[in-house]
Amino acid sequence: MLAIVLSFAHFWVMENIREDILEGAKKRAEVFADGVINGMNMLMVAGMASNPENRRLFIAKMGSSGNVKGLRIVRARQVQDQYGTGLPEGRFRSTWIDVR
């Protein structure tokens, strides 16, 4: 009887640990994504986003943080409608720079 109870307890504890790990990873990703959004907004507000080198530097710096495997910044259709098609690397609505 003890073996059965311990087996159920083991699986219950393992599932809770797994959920905690996944929840922590999700929260870290959300904080990082919020930082990227805020950084890009600051580049736009300051008028620095029109310089492609500033955007490339920002993506490279943010992408080199922690365990980031890649960073993608998507140019939404609404931005294209309001500000035009933009620079060549933004015309396909996304720019991918692999930071590995």
N, C-alpha and C positions, 0 to 999 in steps of 0.2 A: 504494500500500500504506500509506503514511504517513497519508493522508487517512482511510482506513478505521480504522486503529488510533486516530487522534485522535478520530474520531467516537464509537467505542465508549468511549474514555476519558472523553469529554465527558459522555455519557449516564450512565456509571457515577458520575462525580463529582456530577452534578446530582441523581441519585437519593439518594446518600449525604447530600448537603446537605439535601434535602427531608426525609429521615428524621430527621436531627438536629434540624431546626427543629420538626417535629411532636413529637418526643420531649421537647424543651425546653418546648414549650407544655403538653404533658400533665403534666410534672412541676410546672410553676408552678401549674396548675389544681389538682393534688392537694394542694400545700402550702396554697393559698388555702382549699380546701374543709376541710382539716384545721383551719385557723385558725378557720373559721366554726363547725365542730363543737365545738372546744374553748371558744370564746367562749360559745356557747349553753349548753354544759354548765356553765360557770362561772356564768352567769345563773341556771340552775336550782339549782345547789348553794348559791348565796348567797341563794336565795329571791327573786331579783329578776325572774325570768321571768314571774311572775304579773301583773306590771304591763305592760299592752299598750304603754304609751309607751316602756318600756325596750326591749322587743322591736323596736318600730318604729325607735327610735334606733340600736340595734345593727345592724339590717338596712341602714339608710340609711348609717351610717358604713362598714360593711364593703363595701357596694355602691359607695361612692364611691372605693374604692381602685383604683389602676391603671387598667386598661382593662376593667373589669367592665361588662358590658352589662345584666345583671340578676342578681338573687339570689333564689333560691327556697329556702324552708325547709319541709320536708315533715314533717307530724306523722304518725308511723307508727301503724298500727292497735294495736300493743302499748302505745304511750303512751296512746292513747285508752282501751284496756281497763283500764290500771292507774290512770290519773288522771282519767278521765271525758272528756266531749266538749270541755271547755275553753271558750275564748272564741269568739265568733261567727266571727272571721276564721280560726280553726283548725278549724272543724267539718267542712269539706269535705276534710280531710286535707292541704291545702296552702294556703299563703299566698303570693301573688305580689305583689311590690312592684317595679315597674320603676324602676330608679335612673338611667336615662339622662338 
